[in-house]
Amino acid sequence: MSSNAPTAPAAGASRQPVFISLQTNDISRGIVDAIVADNPEATVSEYPAMVKIDAPGRLVIRRESVEERLGRRWDVQELHLSLISLSGNIDETDEEFTLQWGARR
């Protein structure tokens, strides 16, 4: 007998690391500050002209948090202007940009 209920992810799957890399500029500094504030397990690595943020399992970029740091309205789509690379499945709404592996939460 088959069920339509979602299956639980394999052990450890939800903690598989995700990352996002952004160009270093004035706007991305505010984005990085917001990411660090909203994702306490995230680690930031700075390189010449680039910053990489790694997180175990899930990383969320919240529009409201970025707006607070930039001091202006910010559309989540603006993230793509600074984006270099990322890993994880993307779930993007008007309010959040989320990276994670597996099913959405």
N, CA, C and O atoms as CSV, one atom per row, in Angstrom:
chain,resi,resn,atom,element,x,y,z
A,1,MET,N,N,0.844,-1.170,0.000
A,1,MET,CA,C,0.000,0.000,0.000
A,1,MET,C,C,0.890,1.234,0.000
A,1,MET,O,O,1.819,1.333,0.802
A,2,SER,N,N,0.616,2.156,-0.879
A,2,SER,CA,C,1.454,3.353,-1.010
A,2,SER,C,C,0.790,4.542,-0.337
A,2,SER,O,O,-0.435,4.626,-0.248
A,3,SER,N,N,1.618,5.448,0.130
A,3,SER,CA,C,1.120,6.637,0.826
A,3,SER,C,C,1.616,7.883,0.114
A,3,SER,O,O,2.713,7.884,-0.445
A,4,ASN,N,N,0.821,8.938,0.129
A,4,ASN,CA,C,1.227,10.210,-0.461
A,4,ASN,C,C,1.953,11.098,0.533
A,4,ASN,O,O,2.340,12.217,0.198
A,5,ALA,N,N,2.141,10.613,1.750
A,5,ALA,CA,C,2.825,11.409,2.770
A,5,ALA,C,C,4.294,11.553,2.394
A,5,ALA,O,O,4.905,10.604,1.903
A,6,PRO,N,N,4.871,12.745,2.623
A,6,PRO,CA,C,6.289,12.932,2.307
A,6,PRO,C,C,7.150,12.039,3.182
A,6,PRO,O,O,6.811,11.765,4.333
A,7,THR,N,N,8.257,11.593,2.631
A,7,THR,CA,C,9.177,10.769,3.403
A,7,THR,C,C,10.190,11.660,4.101
A,7,THR,O,O,10.535,12.736,3.614
A,8,ALA,N,N,10.651,11.200,5.226
A,8,ALA,CA,C,11.655,11.961,5.984
A,8,ALA,C,C,12.982,11.902,5.245
A,8,ALA,O,O,13.297,10.888,4.623
A,9,PRO,N,N,13.771,12.983,5.305
A,9,PRO,CA,C,15.078,12.948,4.660
A,9,PRO,C,C,15.985,11.932,5.339
A,9,PRO,O,O,15.804,11.617,6.515
A,10,ALA,N,N,16.944,11.428,4.606
A,10,ALA,CA,C,17.915,10.491,5.170
A,10,ALA,C,C,18.654,11.165,6.315
A,10,ALA,O,O,18.794,12.387,6.345
A,11,ALA,N,N,19.120,10.368,7.243
A,11,ALA,CA,C,19.843,10.913,8.396
A,11,ALA,C,C,20.991,11.795,7.924
A,11,ALA,O,O,21.793,11.380,7.086
A,12,GLY,N,N,21.071,12.995,8.451
A,12,GLY,CA,C,22.135,13.926,8.108
A,12,GLY,C,C,21.887,14.742,6.852
A,12,GLY,O,O,22.597,15.715,6.599
A,13,ALA,N,N,20.888,14.363,6.059
A,13,ALA,CA,C,20.652,15.072,4.799
A,13,ALA,C,C,20.300,16.530,5.029
A,13,ALA,O,O,20.705,17.397,4.254
A,14,SER,N,N,19.549,16.808,6.087
A,14,SER,CA,C,19.127,18.185,6.328
A,14,SER,C,C,20.284,19.079,6.785
A,14,SER,O,O,20.148,20.303,6.786
A,15,ARG,N,N,21.406,18.493,7.168
A,15,ARG,CA,C,22.558,19.270,7.625
A,15,ARG,C,C,23.638,19.375,6.552
A,15,ARG,O,O,24.699,19.948,6.800
A,16,GLN,N,N,23.381,18.826,5.357
A,16,GLN,CA,C,24.361,18.928,4.277
A,16,GLN,C,C,24.630,20.403,4.013
A,16,GLN,O,O,23.686,21.179,3.869
A,17,PRO,N,N,25.891,20.807,3.945
A,17,PRO,CA,C,26.212,22.237,3.814
A,17,PRO,C,C,25.683,22.865,2.526
A,17,PRO,O,O,25.643,22.236,1.469
A,18,VAL,N,N,25.288,24.106,2.655
A,18,VAL,CA,C,24.936,24.954,1.514
A,18,VAL,C,C,25.852,26.169,1.572
A,18,VAL,O,O,26.435,26.467,2.614
A,19,PHE,N,N,25.977,26.875,0.440
A,19,PHE,CA,C,26.762,28.104,0.458
A,19,PHE,C,C,26.251,29.075,-0.583
A,19,PHE,O,O,25.544,28.711,-1.523
A,20,ILE,N,N,26.635,30.331,-0.382
A,20,ILE,CA,C,26.396,31.373,-1.369
A,20,ILE,C,C,27.652,32.238,-1.422
A,20,ILE,O,O,28.238,32.558,-0.389
A,21,SER,N,N,28.055,32.610,-2.624
A,21,SER,CA,C,29.204,33.498,-2.827
A,21,SER,C,C,28.720,34.766,-3.506
A,21,SER,O,O,27.981,34.716,-4.489
A,22,LEU,N,N,29.146,35.907,-2.971
A,22,LEU,CA,C,28.729,37.206,-3.496
A,22,LEU,C,C,29.946,38.065,-3.811
A,22,LEU,O,O,30.991,37.939,-3.174
A,23,GLN,N,N,29.798,38.936,-4.799
A,23,GLN,CA,C,30.820,39.948,-5.055
A,23,GLN,C,C,30.877,40.873,-3.849
A,23,GLN,O,O,29.857,41.124,-3.208
A,24,THR,N,N,32.051,41.374,-3.541
A,24,THR,CA,C,32.186,42.323,-2.443
A,24,THR,C,C,31.873,43.721,-2.962
A,24,THR,O,O,32.569,44.242,-3.833
A,25,ASN,N,N,30.817,44.323,-2.417
A,25,ASN,CA,C,30.449,45.701,-2.747
A,25,ASN,C,C,29.607,46.247,-1.599
A,25,ASN,O,O,29.317,45.526,-0.645
A,26,ASP,N,N,29.217,47.506,-1.683
A,26,ASP,CA,C,28.474,48.130,-0.583
A,26,ASP,C,C,27.170,47.403,-0.278
A,26,ASP,O,O,26.824,47.222,0.889
A,27,ILE,N,N,26.451,46.990,-1.299
A,27,ILE,CA,C,25.166,46.318,-1.082
A,27,ILE,C,C,25.376,44.923,-0.497
A,27,ILE,O,O,24.667,44.525,0.427
A,28,SER,N,N,26.340,44.183,-1.025
A,28,SER,CA,C,26.541,42.821,-0.518
A,28,SER,C,C,27.009,42.821,0.937
A,28,SER,O,O,26.764,41.851,1.654
A,29,ARG,N,N,27.668,43.875,1.386
A,29,ARG,CA,C,28.061,43.946,2.804
A,29,ARG,C,C,26.824,43.930,3.699
A,29,ARG,O,O,26.814,43.265,4.734
A,30,GLY,N,N,25.785,44.656,3.303
A,30,GLY,CA,C,24.525,44.640,4.052
A,30,GLY,C,C,23.844,43.287,3.989
A,30,GLY,O,O,23.261,42.833,4.974
A,31,ILE,N,N,23.915,42.639,2.832
A,31,ILE,CA,C,23.325,41.305,2.673
A,31,ILE,C,C,24.045,40.308,3.581
A,31,ILE,O,O,23.404,39.509,4.264
A,32,VAL,N,N,25.369,40.359,3.587
A,32,VAL,CA,C,26.152,39.446,4.427
A,32,VAL,C,C,25.842,39.683,5.904
A,32,VAL,O,O,25.678,38.722,6.654
A,33,ASP,N,N,25.759,40.929,6.330
A,33,ASP,CA,C,25.419,41.232,7.726
A,33,ASP,C,C,24.061,40.642,8.093
A,33,ASP,O,O,23.894,40.100,9.186
A,34,ALA,N,N,23.089,40.745,7.185
A,34,ALA,CA,C,21.755,40.189,7.427
A,34,ALA,C,C,21.803,38.664,7.497
A,34,ALA,O,O,21.155,38.059,8.350
A,35,ILE,N,N,22.564,38.048,6.608
A,35,ILE,CA,C,22.687,36.586,6.610
A,35,ILE,C,C,23.260,36.109,7.940
A,35,ILE,O,O,22.736,35.173,8.544
A,36,VAL,N,N,24.326,36.744,8.392
A,36,VAL,CA,C,24.969,36.350,9.649
A,36,VAL,C,C,24.004,36.521,10.828
A,36,VAL,O,O,23.961,35.672,11.718
A,37,ALA,N,N,23.240,37.603,10.838
A,37,ALA,CA,C,22.287,37.844,11.926
A,37,ALA,C,C,21.170,36.801,11.947
A,37,ALA,O,O,20.736,36.377,13.018
A,38,ASP,N,N,20.706,36.389,10.772
A,38,ASP,CA,C,19.573,35.467,10.686
A,38,ASP,C,C,19.972,33.993,10.664
A,38,ASP,O,O,19.117,33.120,10.813
A,39,ASN,N,N,21.251,33.710,10.481
A,39,ASN,CA,C,21.740,32.330,10.388
A,39,ASN,C,C,22.953,32.169,11.302
A,39,ASN,O,O,24.090,32.218,10.834
A,40,PRO,N,N,22.722,31.976,12.599
A,40,PRO,CA,C,23.823,31.972,13.562
A,40,PRO,C,C,24.896,30.911,13.314
A,40,PRO,O,O,26.024,31.065,13.782
A,41,GLU,N,N,24.570,29.841,12.589
A,41,GLU,CA,C,25.567,28.801,12.318
A,41,GLU,C,C,26.378,29.083,11.054
A,41,GLU,O,O,27.296,28.330,10.729
A,42,ALA,N,N,26.051,30.149,10.346
A,42,ALA,CA,C,26.754,30.482,9.100
A,42,ALA,C,C,28.176,30.940,9.395
A,42,ALA,O,O,28.440,31.586,10.410
A,43,THR,N,N,29.087,30.593,8.489
A,43,THR,CA,C,30.465,31.056,8.590
A,43,THR,C,C,30.810,31.855,7.340
A,43,THR,O,O,30.442,31.483,6.226
A,44,VAL,N,N,31.515,32.948,7.543
A,44,VAL,CA,C,31.860,33.864,6.456
A,44,VAL,C,C,33.348,33.745,6.155
A,44,VAL,O,O,34.185,33.785,7.056
A,45,SER,N,N,33.658,33.599,4.878
A,45,SER,CA,C,35.051,33.585,4.412
A,45,SER,C,C,35.207,34.715,3.409
A,45,SER,O,O,34.509,34.761,2.396
A,46,GLU,N,N,36.135,35.631,3.701
A,46,GLU,CA,C,36.347,36.770,2.808
A,46,GLU,C,C,37.567,36.529,1.930
A,46,GLU,O,O,38.610,36.072,2.396
A,47,TYR,N,N,37.413,36.845,0.656
A,47,TYR,CA,C,38.463,36.719,-0.344
A,47,TYR,C,C,38.539,38.042,-1.094
A,47,TYR,O,O,37.648,38.880,-0.955
A,48,PRO,N,N,39.586,38.243,-1.884
A,48,PRO,CA,C,39.623,39.465,-2.701
A,48,PRO,C,C,38.403,39.509,-3.633
A,48,PRO,O,O,38.194,38.597,-4.434
A,49,ALA,N,N,37.619,40.553,-3.522
A,49,ALA,CA,C,36.455,40.809,-4.385
A,49,ALA,C,C,35.315,39.817,-4.222
A,49,ALA,O,O,34.385,39.829,-5.029
A,50,MET,N,N,35.351,38.946,-3.191
A,50,MET,CA,C,34.308,37.945,-3.016
A,50,MET,C,C,34.154,37.589,-1.546
A,50,MET,O,O,35.116,37.629,-0.778
A,51,VAL,N,N,32.933,37.239,-1.167
A,51,VAL,CA,C,32.675,36.711,0.167
A,51,VAL,C,C,31.831,35.451,0.004
A,51,VAL,O,O,30.889,35.415,-0.787
A,52,LYS,N,N,32.190,34.408,0.773
A,52,LYS,CA,C,31.474,33.135,0.710
A,52,LYS,C,C,30.890,32.854,2.080
A,52,LYS,O,O,31.580,32.962,3.094
A,53,ILE,N,N,29.614,32.494,2.108
A,53,ILE,CA,C,28.938,32.159,3.354
A,53,ILE,C,C,28.513,30.702,3.281
A,53,ILE,O,O,27.773,30.306,2.381
A,54,ASP,N,N,28.986,29.907,4.234
A,54,ASP,CA,C,28.625,28.491,4.339
A,54,ASP,C,C,27.684,28.316,5.524
A,54,ASP,O,O,27.807,29.007,6.536
A,55,ALA,N,N,26.742,27.384,5.387
A,55,ALA,CA,C,25.827,27.089,6.487
A,55,ALA,C,C,25.475,25.606,6.460
A,55,ALA,O,O,25.321,25.023,5.386
A,56,PRO,N,N,25.348,24.998,7.627
A,56,PRO,CA,C,24.961,23.591,7.672
A,56,PRO,C,C,23.455,23.433,7.460
A,56,PRO,O,O,22.653,23.856,8.292
A,57,GLY,N,N,23.088,22.827,6.352
A,57,GLY,CA,C,21.692,22.465,6.131
A,57,GLY,C,C,20.799,23.480,5.474
A,57,GLY,O,O,20.024,23.128,4.585
A,58,ARG,N,N,20.880,24.736,5.883
A,58,ARG,CA,C,19.916,25.728,5.392
A,58,ARG,C,C,20.466,27.130,5.598
A,58,ARG,O,O,21.113,27.415,6.606
A,59,LEU,N,N,20.203,27.999,4.633
A,59,LEU,CA,C,20.610,29.397,4.731
A,59,LEU,C,C,19.456,30.250,4.207
A,59,LEU,O,O,18.963,30.025,3.102
A,60,VAL,N,N,19.032,31.223,4.999
A,60,VAL,CA,C,17.897,32.068,4.631
A,60,VAL,C,C,18.346,33.521,4.565
A,60,VAL,O,O,19.014,34.019,5.471
A,61,ILE,N,N,17.971,34.195,3.480
A,61,ILE,CA,C,18.210,35.632,3.334
A,61,ILE,C,C,16.840,36.294,3.361
A,61,ILE,O,O,16.026,36.085,2.461
A,62,ARG,N,N,16.587,37.092,4.394
A,62,ARG,CA,C,15.273,37.715,4.587
A,62,ARG,C,C,15.284,39.166,4.102
A,62,ARG,O,O,16.167,39.948,4.454
A,63,ARG,N,N,14.298,39.500,3.300
A,63,ARG,CA,C,14.174,40.849,2.745
A,63,ARG,C,C,14.204,41.894,3.858
A,63,ARG,O,O,14.945,42.874,3.773
A,64,GLU,N,N,13.412,41.690,4.882
A,64,GLU,CA,C,13.305,42.663,5.971
A,64,GLU,C,C,14.652,42.897,6.661
A,64,GLU,O,O,14.993,44.035,6.985
A,65,SER,N,N,15.410,41.838,6.884
A,65,SER,CA,C,16.721,41.967,7.533
A,65,SER,C,C,17.700,42.754,6.675
A,65,SER,O,O,18.458,43.579,7.184
A,66,VAL,N,N,17.681,42.492,5.360
A,66,VAL,CA,C,18.574,43.222,4.459
A,66,VAL,C,C,18.170,44.694,4.417
A,66,VAL,O,O,19.032,45.572,4.449
A,67,GLU,N,N,16.874,44.967,4.344
A,67,GLU,CA,C,16.404,46.362,4.320
A,67,GLU,C,C,16.851,47.125,5.558
A,67,GLU,O,O,17.238,48.289,5.461
A,68,GLU,N,N,16.803,46.482,6.722
A,68,GLU,CA,C,17.241,47.136,7.963
A,68,GLU,C,C,18.706,47.562,7.868
A,68,GLU,O,O,19.074,48.639,8.334
A,69,ARG,N,N,19.526,46.727,7.272
A,69,ARG,CA,C,20.954,47.027,7.188
A,69,ARG,C,C,21.299,48.006,6.080
A,69,ARG,O,O,22.237,48.792,6.214
A,70,LEU,N,N,20.544,47.966,4.982
A,70,LEU,CA,C,20.806,48.893,3.876
A,70,LEU,C,C,20.147,50.251,4.090
A,70,LEU,O,O,20.565,51.248,3.501
A,71,GLY,N,N,19.112,50.290,4.938
A,71,GLY,CA,C,18.400,51.541,5.181
A,71,GLY,C,C,17.521,51.966,4.016
A,71,GLY,O,O,17.236,53.151,3.839
A,72,ARG,N,N,17.094,50.987,3.222
A,72,ARG,CA,C,16.213,51.274,2.085
A,72,ARG,C,C,15.460,50.001,1.714
A,72,ARG,O,O,15.772,48.912,2.195
A,73,ARG,N,N,14.459,50.165,0.846
A,73,ARG,CA,C,13.736,48.997,0.346
A,73,ARG,C,C,14.700,48.134,-0.469
A,73,ARG,O,O,15.574,48.647,-1.168
A,74,TRP,N,N,14.526,46.831,-0.369
A,74,TRP,CA,C,15.384,45.888,-1.093
A,74,TRP,C,C,14.525,44.759,-1.627
A,74,TRP,O,O,13.791,44.114,-0.877
A,75,ASP,N,N,14.619,44.524,-2.922
A,75,ASP,CA,C,13.899,43.428,-3.565
A,75,ASP,C,C,14.816,42.207,-3.564
A,75,ASP,O,O,15.991,42.314,-3.916
A,76,VAL,N,N,14.293,41.063,-3.175
A,76,VAL,CA,C,15.089,39.837,-3.118
A,76,VAL,C,C,15.776,39.560,-4.459
A,76,VAL,O,O,16.868,38.993,-4.483
A,77,GLN,N,N,15.153,39.948,-5.568
A,77,GLN,CA,C,15.747,39.756,-6.895
A,77,GLN,C,C,17.087,40.494,-7.046
A,77,GLN,O,O,17.916,40.105,-7.868
A,78,GLU,N,N,17.299,41.556,-6.256
A,78,GLU,CA,C,18.564,42.298,-6.311
A,78,GLU,C,C,19.755,41.430,-5.900
A,78,GLU,O,O,20.899,41.744,-6.232
A,79,LEU,N,N,19.488,40.355,-5.189
A,79,LEU,CA,C,20.555,39.446,-4.790
A,79,LEU,C,C,21.335,38.957,-6.012
A,79,LEU,O,O,22.550,38.772,-5.947
A,80,HIS,N,N,20.635,38.752,-7.113
A,80,HIS,CA,C,21.258,38.218,-8.325
A,80,HIS,C,C,22.305,39.169,-8.917
A,80,HIS,O,O,23.161,38.735,-9.686
A,81,LEU,N,N,22.248,40.446,-8.572
A,81,LEU,CA,C,23.228,41.409,-9.075
A,81,LEU,C,C,24.611,41.198,-8.462
A,81,LEU,O,O,25.619,41.564,-9.066
A,82,SER,N,N,24.663,40.617,-7.276
A,82,SER,CA,C,25.937,40.365,-6.589
A,82,SER,C,C,26.321,38.890,-6.569
A,82,SER,O,O,27.428,38.544,-6.158
A,83,LEU,N,N,25.427,38.030,-7.005
A,83,LEU,CA,C,25.621,36.585,-6.906
A,83,LEU,C,C,26.733,36.075,-7.818
A,83,LEU,O,O,26.765,36.387,-9.008
A,84,ILE,N,N,27.645,35.287,-7.247
A,84,ILE,CA,C,28.692,34.614,-8.019
A,84,ILE,C,C,28.338,33.140,-8.180
A,84,ILE,O,O,28.326,32.617,-9.294
A,85,SER,N,N,28.050,32.470,-7.063
A,85,SER,CA,C,27.778,31.039,-7.094
A,85,SER,C,C,26.995,30.646,-5.851
A,85,SER,O,O,26.921,31.402,-4.883
A,86,LEU,N,N,26.409,29.446,-5.891
A,86,LEU,CA,C,25.695,28.931,-4.729
A,86,LEU,C,C,25.594,27.424,-4.826
A,86,LEU,O,O,25.811,26.844,-5.890
A,87,SER,N,N,25.262,26.790,-3.707
A,87,SER,CA,C,24.966,25.363,-3.705
A,87,SER,C,C,23.732,25.143,-2.855
A,87,SER,O,O,23.561,25.766,-1.807
A,88,GLY,N,N,22.880,24.255,-3.317
A,88,GLY,CA,C,21.633,23.964,-2.627
A,88,GLY,C,C,20.460,24.221,-3.542
A,88,GLY,O,O,20.594,24.861,-4.585
A,89,ASN,N,N,19.318,23.720,-3.142
A,89,ASN,CA,C,18.089,23.993,-3.870
A,89,ASN,C,C,17.576,25.358,-3.446
A,89,ASN,O,O,17.652,25.722,-2.272
A,90,ILE,N,N,17.061,26.103,-4.396
A,90,ILE,CA,C,16.602,27.471,-4.150
A,90,ILE,C,C,15.097,27.499,-3.965
A,90,ILE,O,O,14.354,26.889,-4.735
A,91,ASP,N,N,14.654,28.208,-2.942
A,91,ASP,CA,C,13.243,28.531,-2.752
A,91,ASP,C,C,13.203,30.042,-2.583
A,91,ASP,O,O,13.683,30.571,-1.581
A,92,GLU,N,N,12.638,30.729,-3.548
A,92,GLU,CA,C,12.651,32.196,-3.552
A,92,GLU,C,C,11.229,32.740,-3.544
A,92,GLU,O,O,10.398,32.362,-4.370
A,93,THR,N,N,10.964,33.636,-2.594
A,93,THR,CA,C,9.687,34.347,-2.535
A,93,THR,C,C,9.994,35.840,-2.501
A,93,THR,O,O,11.157,36.240,-2.560
A,94,ASP,N,N,8.959,36.660,-2.406
A,94,ASP,CA,C,9.165,38.102,-2.275
A,94,ASP,C,C,9.814,38.457,-0.938
A,94,ASP,O,O,10.404,39.528,-0.802
A,95,GLU,N,N,9.711,37.567,0.046
A,95,GLU,CA,C,10.200,37.844,1.399
A,95,GLU,C,C,11.525,37.172,1.738
A,95,GLU,O,O,12.268,37.667,2.586
A,96,GLU,N,N,11.834,36.043,1.082
A,96,GLU,CA,C,13.020,35.269,1.455
A,96,GLU,C,C,13.652,34.571,0.259
A,96,GLU,O,O,12.988,34.246,-0.726
A,97,PHE,N,N,14.946,34.356,0.378
A,97,PHE,CA,C,15.716,33.523,-0.549
A,97,PHE,C,C,16.325,32.437,0.322
A,97,PHE,O,O,17.141,32.730,1.196
A,98,THR,N,N,15.936,31.181,0.094
A,98,THR,CA,C,16.377,30.078,0.940
A,98,THR,C,C,17.163,29.060,0.129
A,98,THR,O,O,16.766,28.684,-0.974
A,99,LEU,N,N,18.283,28.621,0.689
A,99,LEU,CA,C,19.077,27.529,0.122
A,99,LEU,C,C,19.020,26.363,1.087
A,99,LEU,O,O,19.226,26.536,2.288
A,100,GLN,N,N,18.741,25.173,0.570
A,100,GLN,CA,C,18.773,23.956,1.371
A,100,GLN,C,C,18.744,22.769,0.428
A,100,GLN,O,O,18.394,22.905,-0.745
A,101,TRP,N,N,19.106,21.620,0.936
A,101,TRP,CA,C,19.025,20.388,0.158
A,101,TRP,C,C,17.778,19.651,0.589
A,101,TRP,O,O,17.413,19.682,1.764
A,102,GLY,N,N,17.124,18.992,-0.341
A,102,GLY,CA,C,15.955,18.186,-0.015
A,102,GLY,C,C,14.674,18.986,-0.065
A,102,GLY,O,O,14.612,20.065,-0.654
A,103,ALA,N,N,13.650,18.434,0.567
A,103,ALA,CA,C,12.312,19.032,0.539
A,103,ALA,C,C,12.280,20.345,1.298
A,103,ALA,O,O,13.023,20.552,2.258
A,104,ARG,N,N,11.392,21.235,0.838
A,104,ARG,CA,C,11.207,22.521,1.521
A,104,ARG,C,C,10.554,22.305,2.867
A,104,ARG,O,O,9.798,21.355,3.067
A,105,ARG,N,N,10.859,23.206,3.790
A,105,ARG,CA,C,10.260,23.139,5.136
A,105,ARG,C,C,9.127,24.099,5.233
A,105,ARG,O,O,8.489,24.198,6.281
